[in-house]
Amino acid sequence: MAGEDHRVTQVHSKCRLRVEMGGGLNLAFTFFFRDQHVLERVVDHVLPRLAGLSHPRFWDAGVAMGQEPYTLAIIVAEKMSHFSFANLRIDSTDVEDTGQFARIVEAGEYPDEELTRLPEGIRQKYFEPSARPGYLRVIDSIRRRIAFQRHDLLTCKEIGAGYSLVLCKNVLLHFQPSERIEVLRMFHRALAPGGLLATEQTQQLPPELAPLFRRVTPDWPVYCKAEGDGCES
Ligand SMILES: C[S@@+](CC[C@H](N)C(=O)[O-])C[C@H]1O[C@@H](n2cnc3c(N)ncnc32)[C@H](O)[C@@H]1O
């Protein structure tokens, strides 16, 4: 097909060799405050787990152009003290490899028209005029919390460890069942004991991973890393 981007990505031995067709942008549909009520619930569950952590870290995987991690940061900012929020880092990753997503996320600039339906007061509080006509920019105190890096989940190599939250929405559905299992194992390794994993509503935890995670919400797939004794809250 004309203009189609065909790429072959060699991945970790447990994950299959994958032929990707189509530009990343085609799969990158997202918007600000998507799944707002879910993110609110996730944040309500994760905040008590941050007590005693001087530099808490979240991993948002498959962030497209950054609307989700910025939404997450804004929701946290609304619920957390200014002082604690300033030490939070949200590692934001995506497989897109032209650098386009990285530039957008790092700039934190979005078309004005994309920001017309935000919850009341959010636009005024967290966005400011940008030098680019027709665009608004996420304010510094929010932008500084987001660190973007390119990362392919199908390498099954975690970007770090000790995360209090791994958020991965609307990404796993693109993977084969065996890939999903290995990616979820990777998330388990990346989480701190008692850390939370949140996915999209249609995602079911594969039965073989049941010993690794404990579900914490009945109506949405939010799981606690079942290791140590941090799953009670
Ligand atoms: C539909 S968007 C999801 C955006 C956001 N998480 C949300 O729920 O609105 C899916 C994103 O997953 C990314 N993605 C697809 N395969 C990936 C992989 N192997 N590793 C990392 N990201 C991937 C795509 O590039 C795209 O930006």
The ligand as an ORCA input file, in Angstrom:
! r2SCAN-3c Opt
* xyz 0 1
  C      -4.210      3.944     21.149
  S      -2.670      4.561     21.729
  C      -2.959      4.560     23.464
  C      -2.682      5.896     24.083
  C      -3.090      5.983     25.552
  N      -2.414      4.971     26.344
  C      -4.573      5.909     25.728
  O      -5.080      4.942     26.344
  O      -5.271      6.812     25.264
  C      -1.610      3.134     21.521
  C      -0.135      3.484     21.578
  O       0.619      2.286     21.800
  C       1.832      2.413     21.124
  N       2.435      1.088     20.927
  C       2.071      0.123     20.048
  N       2.915     -0.925     20.116
  C       3.832     -0.628     21.067
  C       4.978     -1.295     21.580
  N       5.350     -2.480     21.107
  N       5.695     -0.688     22.551
  C       5.321      0.543     23.018
  N       4.264      1.226     22.561
  C       3.523      0.666     21.587
  C       1.452      3.101     19.816
  O       2.574      3.713     19.196
  C       0.405      4.096     20.291
  O       0.975      5.351     20.540
*
